């Protein structure tokens, strides 16, 4: 919406806003917030609201625990599932230390820095996420089970698809919040779903990914269900991915340079795109990639160029999963793309084989993604690319 601080203050007065949630993420992308009363909003804009960061993973210790949240008025959004008698709104925040400097592990600011570097290079990126999730039933005590809400398959319809009404409510809620979902459908797994977004600038796309998970979980809970975004919640069933679609401005050659840059740095980045041990149970099976390859249309590849034209022409990276921090994932993909563009890197030959059914001799010609969380952490820990773009304290959070 691109509100200013004064417009937010006016909106809060005129629309009977009672609570403002100041939102941010920890280094692993987990949403956090603190609620303030509307009367505290001027102070939030003027000086920020202090929080105890020592209790948040990857942030300060007890000796340096104070961080300040400064709301970004452009991210104002009403939370439509809350009571209308006294509205609740949310804004994402920048984090600073007491001295006023942006906190080094503020992941949203890390992405903003990557966007600024791309702009200085004359390159504009756009992103969109395709995020999958499972809906599970709750037990009598309200705790999540591993019983899927339905047993429908890919793009099935009601009554087999029992998730349809939940997805509809999610999409309508997102729309009220200013997000633009493009499509939704049942995925291959029992109780598994996917909702896709329109392209957006990098910061907005990352905000949308975090908002999306929050909304899905809230709507699922309102329907007596649990929304699971883990990469492989059910053994033997399809894992959940967060395919990231990327478009890049400028010469048509930039798409080739982008692909080459991602392939060059993908192993270094993998621990941030696939940050849990469960992530590696998903990779390499049931349409999740394992090998460093690219192709047009081929869903067995790490990177594919979907059949699309004009503004929908894009690169799709298929390895990330919903456990990833979208701010870090998108920032690293920008840096990888910029490296490819600056050096005019060219990707290897397009792979037109089905890597899920290819023989051993064919597969032996391809390098592989890291096969475990430990291996991925070692790749990142020794990577000059990662050290150049992420603070060491954040790298330690992922690599031990």
C-alpha positions as a printed NumPy array, in Angstrom:
array([[  0.   ,   0.   ,   0.   ],
       [  3.034,   2.294,   0.496],
       [  1.564,   4.197,   3.424],
       [  3.624,   6.877,   5.161],
       [  3.925,   7.059,   8.944],
       [  1.471,   9.971,   9.072],
       [ -1.024,   8.06 ,   6.948],
       [ -0.765,   5.058,   9.267],
       [ -1.419,   7.275,  12.3  ],
       [ -4.446,   8.752,  10.563],
       [ -5.677,   5.302,   9.531],
       [ -5.375,   4.05 ,  13.119],
       [ -7.491,   6.969,  14.395],
       [-10.178,   6.757,  11.727],
       [-10.505,   2.961,  11.56 ],
       [-10.658,   2.209,  15.306],
       [ -7.373,   0.304,  15.352],
       [ -6.769,  -1.033,  18.863],
       [ -3.656,  -3.173,  18.478],
       [ -0.64 ,  -3.023,  16.2  ],
       [  1.512,  -6.083,  15.74 ],
       [  5.13 ,  -5.207,  15.1  ],
       [  6.363,  -8.199,  13.105],
       [  9.81 ,  -9.562,  12.294],
       [ 11.546, -12.92 ,  11.751],
       [ 14.336, -14.676,  13.588],
       [ 17.343, -15.879,  11.57 ],
       [ 15.507, -19.099,  10.672],
       [ 12.5  , -17.262,   9.255],
       [ 10.147, -17.989,  12.139],
       [  7.605, -15.157,  12.459],
       [  7.712, -13.145,  15.681],
       [  5.76 , -10.124,  16.861],
       [  4.966,  -7.845,  19.759],
       [  1.593,  -6.133,  20.095],
       [  1.314,  -2.503,  21.106],
       [ -1.719,  -0.335,  21.749],
       [ -2.583,   2.314,  19.178],
       [ -1.562,   4.997,  21.681],
       [  2.042,   3.725,  21.451],
       [  2.197,   4.017,  17.674],
       [  3.773,   7.533,  17.571],
       [  6.587,   6.316,  19.843],
       [  7.118,   3.273,  17.631],
       [  7.681,   5.517,  14.619],
       [  9.809,   8.045,  16.495],
       [ 12.17 ,   5.879,  18.562],
       [ 11.199,   2.245,  18.021],
       [  9.91 ,  -0.315,  20.514],
       [ 12.494,  -2.211,  22.566],
       [ 12.486,  -6.003,  22.807],
       [ 14.599,  -8.551,  24.687],
       [ 16.507, -10.167,  21.813],
       [ 18.398, -12.596,  24.051],
       [ 15.393, -14.936,  24.088],
       [ 15.265, -15.211,  20.264],
       [ 17.346, -17.782,  18.375],
       [ 20.33 , -16.262,  16.583],
       [ 19.965, -12.805,  18.115],
       [ 21.827, -11.055,  20.94 ],
       [ 22.953, -12.588,  24.237],
       [ 21.987, -11.44 ,  27.728],
       [ 24.847,  -8.917,  27.827],
       [ 23.626,  -7.184,  24.645],
       [ 19.936,  -7.96 ,  24.713],
       [ 18.159,  -4.76 ,  23.656],
       [ 16.982,  -4.367,  20.078],
       [ 14.495,  -1.809,  18.762],
       [ 11.689,  -2.487,  16.296],
       [ 10.968,   0.296,  13.794],
       [  7.749,  -0.352,  11.832],
       [  7.772,  -0.014,   8.048],
       [  4.542,   1.904,   7.287],
       [  4.508,   0.606,   3.703],
       [  3.746,  -2.894,   5.051],
       [  0.588,  -1.956,   6.961],
       [ -2.046,  -4.68 ,   6.68 ],
       [ -5.195,  -5.474,   8.594],
       [ -5.505,  -8.955,  10.076],
       [ -9.01 ,  -9.774,   8.852],
       [ -9.457, -12.895,  10.983],
       [ -9.328, -10.786,  14.13 ],
       [-12.336,  -9.039,  15.715],
       [-13.757,  -6.119,  13.747],
       [-14.616,  -4.331,  17.007],
       [-11.253,  -2.74 ,  17.432],
       [ -9.089,  -3.655,  14.46 ],
       [ -5.744,  -5.398,  14.618],
       [ -3.103,  -4.442,  12.046],
       [  0.421,  -5.608,  11.333],
       [  3.6  ,  -3.948,  10.086],
       [  6.984,  -5.514,   9.388],
       [  9.912,  -3.89 ,  11.146],
       [ 13.554,  -2.972,  10.828],
       [ 15.692,  -3.886,  13.847],
       [ 18.386,  -1.646,  15.258],
       [ 20.694,  -1.7  ,  18.251],
       [ 20.6  ,   0.977,  20.978],
       [ 23.195,   2.994,  19.035],
       [ 20.831,   3.208,  16.062],
       [ 22.676,   0.933,  13.611],
       [ 20.705,  -1.735,  11.743],
       [ 21.165,  -5.068,  13.488],
       [ 23.468,  -7.349,  11.464],
       [ 21.151, -10.37 ,  11.707],
       [ 18.017,  -8.475,  10.682],
       [ 17.195, -10.73 ,   7.733],
       [ 14.804,  -8.246,   6.142],
       [ 17.556,  -5.629,   6.098],
       [ 19.972,  -8.18 ,   4.612],
       [ 17.557,  -8.638,   1.722],
       [ 17.124,  -4.885,   1.369],
       [ 20.909,  -4.61 ,   1.014],
       [ 20.922,  -7.221,  -1.775],
       [ 18.165,  -5.325,  -3.597],
       [ 20.185,  -2.104,  -3.325],
       [ 23.26 ,  -3.813,  -4.79 ],
       [ 21.2  ,  -5.112,  -7.711],
       [ 19.755,  -1.646,  -8.3  ],
       [ 23.235,  -0.126,  -8.321],
       [ 24.189,  -2.675, -10.968],
       [ 21.15 ,  -1.68 , -13.048],
       [ 19.405,  -5.036, -12.547],
       [ 15.862,  -5.608, -11.303],
       [ 14.682,  -8.979,  -9.999],
       [ 11.135, -10.18 ,  -9.343],
       [ 10.188, -13.249,  -7.319],
       [  7.189, -15.461,  -6.643],
       [  6.891, -18.501,  -4.402],
       [  4.956, -21.709,  -4.934],
       [  4.543, -23.047,  -1.42 ],
       [  3.14 , -26.478,  -0.551],
       [  1.714, -27.54 ,   2.804],
       [ -0.247, -30.359,   4.427],
       [ -3.484, -30.081,   6.391],
       [ -3.718, -32.526,   9.305],
       [ -6.499, -33.24 ,  11.777],
       [ -6.236, -32.344,  15.443],
       [ -6.765, -34.816,  18.275],
       [ -9.344, -34.355,  21.05 ],
       [ -6.917, -32.173,  23.01 ],
       [ -6.338, -29.921,  19.994],
       [ -2.842, -31.243,  19.246],
       [ -1.705, -31.98 ,  15.668],
       [ -1.867, -35.553,  14.417],
       [ -0.397, -37.075,  11.258],
       [ -3.878, -37.913,   9.944],
       [ -4.394, -36.043,   6.644],
       [ -7.585, -34.041,   6.234],
       [ -8.339, -35.956,   3.025],
       [ -6.897, -38.577,   0.696],
       [ -7.324, -36.724,  -2.586],
       [ -4.626, -36.502,  -5.263],
       [ -3.213, -33.938,  -7.65 ],
       [ -5.791, -31.327,  -8.718],
       [ -8.687, -33.529,  -7.574],
       [-12.037, -31.869,  -6.971],
       [-14.636, -32.   ,  -4.212],
       [-15.896, -34.129,  -2.578],
       [-12.578, -36.024,  -2.749],
       [-10.765, -32.727,  -2.219],
       [-11.945, -31.746,   1.263],
       [ -9.391, -28.933,   1.466],
       [-11.099, -26.806,  -1.187],
       [-13.066, -24.595,   1.194],
       [-10.039, -24.026,   3.413],
       [ -7.944, -22.953,   0.416],
       [-10.737, -20.623,  -0.711],
       [-10.87 , -18.979,   2.722],
       [ -7.084, -18.61 ,   2.71 ],
       [ -7.101, -16.958,  -0.731],
       [ -9.897, -14.552,   0.195],
       [ -8.113, -13.611,   3.407],
       [ -4.857, -12.992,   1.558],
       [ -6.706, -10.824,  -0.951],
       [ -8.163,  -8.702,   1.861],
       [ -4.613,  -8.174,   3.103],
       [ -3.434,  -6.889,  -0.265],
       [ -1.702, -10.07 ,  -1.429],
       [ -2.393, -11.494,  -4.882],
       [ -2.744, -15.278,  -4.962],
       [ -2.854, -16.518,  -8.563],
       [ -4.07 , -20.082,  -8.196],
       [ -4.638, -22.872,  -5.696],
       [ -5.109, -26.614,  -5.977],
       [ -4.776, -29.954,  -4.222],
       [ -1.3  , -31.417,  -4.481],
       [ -0.236, -35.053,  -4.885],
       [ -0.025, -35.986,  -1.211],
       [ -3.045, -36.722,   1.018],
       [ -4.123, -33.431,   2.553],
       [ -1.401, -31.594,   0.596],
       [ -2.103, -28.202,  -0.99 ],
       [ -0.448, -25.447,  -2.997],
       [ -1.227, -21.747,  -3.418],
       [  0.797, -19.638,  -5.871],
       [  1.439, -15.877,  -5.949],
       [  1.871, -13.174,  -8.537],
       [  5.354, -11.794,  -9.051],
       [  6.524,  -9.022,  -6.756],
       [  9.683,  -7.124,  -5.955],
       [ 12.086,  -9.157,  -3.754],
       [ 11.222,  -7.575,  -0.394],
       [  7.473,  -7.79 ,  -1.002],
       [  7.779, -11.387,  -2.202],
       [  9.602, -12.383,   1.   ],
       [  7.056, -10.509,   3.151],
       [  4.295, -12.35 ,   1.293],
       [  5.899, -15.736,   1.94 ],
       [  6.061, -15.071,   5.689],
       [  2.528, -13.642,   5.748],
       [  1.288, -16.634,   3.768],
       [  2.439, -19.155,   6.357],
       [  0.914, -17.077,   9.162],
       [ -2.439, -16.798,   7.374],
       [ -2.561, -20.486,   6.41 ],
       [ -1.901, -21.564,   9.98 ],
       [ -4.518, -19.151,  11.357],
       [ -7.221, -20.208,   8.882],
       [ -6.406, -23.891,   9.363],
       [ -6.695, -23.519,  13.138],
       [-10.045, -21.746,  12.682],
       [-11.228, -24.83 ,  10.798],
       [-10.009, -27.262,  13.447],
       [ -6.922, -28.278,  11.435],
       [ -3.153, -27.979,  11.592],
       [ -1.15 , -26.586,   8.662],
       [  2.238, -28.282,   8.35 ],
       [  5.   , -26.599,   6.316],
       [  7.753, -29.106,   7.096],
       [  9.611, -30.543,   4.083],
       [  8.668, -34.21 ,   4.559],
       [  5.912, -34.697,   7.134],
       [  4.78 , -38.134,   5.899],
       [  7.247, -40.918,   5.032],
       [  6.564, -42.34 ,   1.6  ],
       [  4.481, -39.355,   0.528],
       [  5.526, -36.292,  -1.519],
       [  7.506, -33.672,   0.341],
       [  6.544, -30.008,   0.392],
       [  8.605, -27.601,  -1.674],
       [  8.847, -23.856,  -1.94 ],
       [  9.651, -23.467,  -5.628],
       [ 11.047, -19.984,  -6.218],
       [ 10.297, -18.285,  -9.539],
       [ 12.695, -15.549, -10.63 ],
       [ 12.614, -13.039, -13.451],
       [ 15.381, -10.592, -14.289],
       [ 15.398,  -7.34 , -16.228],
       [ 17.63 ,  -6.351, -19.123],
       [ 19.04 ,  -8.416, -21.954],
       [ 17.474, -11.826, -22.72 ],
       [ 20.961, -13.22 , -22.036],
       [ 20.514, -12.272, -18.372],
       [ 18.312, -15.332, -17.892],
       [ 21.173, -17.594, -18.989],
       [ 23.596, -15.697, -16.739],
       [ 21.115, -16.012, -13.865],
       [ 20.887, -19.788, -14.315],
       [ 24.671, -20.086, -14.463],
       [ 25.114, -17.974, -11.33 ],
       [ 22.64 , -20.071,  -9.369],
       [ 24.241, -23.349, -10.514],
       [ 27.67 , -21.996,  -9.538],
       [ 26.617, -21.15 ,  -5.978],
       [ 23.718, -23.545,  -5.287],
       [ 25.708, -25.96 ,  -3.104],
       [ 27.02 , -23.047,  -1.026],
       [ 23.437, -21.82 ,  -0.537],
       [ 21.726, -25.15 ,   0.091],
       [ 21.846, -25.085,   3.893],
       [ 19.856, -21.822,   3.766],
       [ 17.369, -23.164,   1.191],
       [ 17.002, -26.541,   2.931],
       [ 17.783, -25.87 ,   6.603],
       [ 16.522, -29.001,   8.387],
       [ 17.564, -32.653,   8.471],
       [ 14.108, -33.494,   7.122],
       [ 14.831, -31.317,   4.069],
       [ 17.252, -33.974,   2.788],
       [ 14.628, -36.713,   3.048],
       [ 12.674, -34.768,   0.414],
       [ 15.474, -34.02 ,  -2.053],
       [ 15.898, -36.553,  -4.832],
       [ 12.526, -38.291,  -4.539],
       [  9.004, -37.661,  -5.865],
       [  9.842, -34.717,  -8.146],
       [ 12.268, -33.007,  -5.758],
       [ 15.661, -32.431,  -7.461],
       [ 19.016, -33.949,  -6.559],
       [ 21.328, -33.05 ,  -9.442],
       [ 22.789, -29.745, -10.657],
       [ 21.018, -29.354, -13.984],
       [ 18.588, -27.181, -15.925],
       [ 16.12 , -27.521, -18.758],
       [ 13.018, -26.091, -20.38 ],
       [  9.789, -27.508, -18.903],
       [ 11.474, -30.623, -17.412],
       [ 10.337, -31.06 , -13.793],
       [ 13.102, -33.529, -12.967],
       [ 15.693, -30.736, -13.124],
       [ 16.979, -28.431, -10.395],
       [ 16.19 , -25.386, -12.539],
       [ 13.58 , -25.277, -15.249],
       [ 12.236, -22.591, -17.546],
       [  8.464, -23.121, -17.55 ],
       [  6.448, -22.792, -20.73 ],
       [  5.417, -19.138, -20.538],
       [  5.714, -15.938, -22.522],
       [  6.161, -12.211, -21.921],
       [  6.03 , -11.111, -18.299],
       [  5.56 , -14.737, -17.177],
       [  8.918, -15.841, -18.64 ],
       [ 10.932, -16.956, -15.651],
       [ 13.396, -19.331, -14.039],
       [ 12.046, -21.793, -11.475],
       [ 14.364, -23.141,  -8.772],
       [ 12.87 , -26.372,  -7.415],
       [ 15.115, -27.301,  -4.489],
       [ 14.035, -24.886,  -1.69 ],
       [ 11.466, -25.985,   0.858],
       [  9.114, -24.059,   3.188],
       [ 11.499, -24.381,   6.145],
       [ 13.774, -21.833,   4.441],
       [ 13.924, -18.22 ,   5.578],
       [ 12.552, -16.444,   2.473],
       [ 14.54 , -13.256,   3.165],
       [ 17.84 , -15.137,   3.167],
       [ 16.858, -17.393,   0.257],
       [ 15.921, -14.477,  -2.002],
       [ 18.937, -12.376,  -0.957],
       [ 21.354, -15.19 ,  -1.809],
       [ 19.631, -15.847,  -5.132],
       [ 19.999, -12.151,  -6.022],
       [ 23.728, -12.267,  -5.237],
       [ 24.162, -15.491,  -7.232],
       [ 22.284, -13.978, -10.173],
       [ 24.359, -10.794, -10.024],
       [ 27.56 , -12.843, -10.064],
       [ 26.369, -14.664, -13.169],
       [ 25.395, -11.407, -14.894],
       [ 28.592,  -9.531, -14.005],
       [ 30.822, -12.37 , -15.165],
       [ 28.59 , -13.304, -18.123],
       [ 28.645, -16.906, -16.969],
       [ 27.069, -19.477, -19.239],
       [ 25.302, -22.562, -17.9  ],
       [ 26.188, -26.094, -18.985],
       [ 24.264, -27.695, -21.814],
       [ 20.549, -28.089, -21.232],
       [ 19.587, -31.494, -19.857],
       [ 16.619, -33.051, -21.639],
       [ 16.541, -36.386, -19.819],
       [ 14.24 , -37.531, -17.02 ],
       [ 16.638, -37.601, -14.088],
       [ 14.186, -39.628, -11.999],
       [ 14.347, -42.574, -14.413],
       [ 17.803, -42.147, -15.999],
       [ 20.392, -44.931, -15.725],
       [ 23.466, -44.761, -13.507],
       [ 25.812, -43.884, -16.368],
       [ 23.706, -40.844, -17.287],
       [ 23.366, -39.694, -13.68 ],
       [ 27.101, -40.023, -13.058],
       [ 27.69 , -37.085, -15.398],
       [ 25.886, -34.677, -13.054],
       [ 27.134, -33.122,  -9.828],
       [ 24.768, -33.475,  -6.878],
       [ 23.329, -31.201,  -4.242],
       [ 24.607, -31.816,  -0.696],
       [ 23.045, -35.038,   0.538],
       [ 22.664, -34.145,   4.227],
       [ 22.328, -31.14 ,   6.497],
       [ 25.882, -31.725,   7.736],
       [ 27.28 , -31.759,   4.193],
       [ 25.314, -28.613,   3.277],
       [ 26.583, -26.81 ,   6.389],
       [ 30.197, -27.661,   5.472],
       [ 29.679, -26.247,   1.969],
       [ 28.404, -22.967,   3.421],
       [ 31.019, -22.776,   6.148],
       [ 33.897, -22.918,   3.636],
       [ 32.24 , -20.71 ,   0.998],
       [ 33.748, -17.328,   0.178],
       [ 30.449, -16.429,  -1.514],
       [ 28.507, -16.958,   1.723],
       [ 31.092, -15.143,   3.873],
       [ 30.972, -12.184,   1.5  ],
       [ 27.231, -11.71 ,   1.805],
       [ 26.151, -12.941,   5.257],
       [ 27.455, -11.998,   8.72 ],
       [ 29.536, -14.647,  10.452],
       [ 27.203, -14.729,  13.443],
       [ 24.316, -15.717,  11.17 ],
       [ 26.403, -18.328,   9.338],
       [ 27.235, -19.909,  12.706],
       [ 23.502, -20.259,  13.447],
       [ 23.137, -22.505,  10.392],
       [ 26.527, -24.215,  10.389],
       [ 27.186, -24.701,  14.097]])
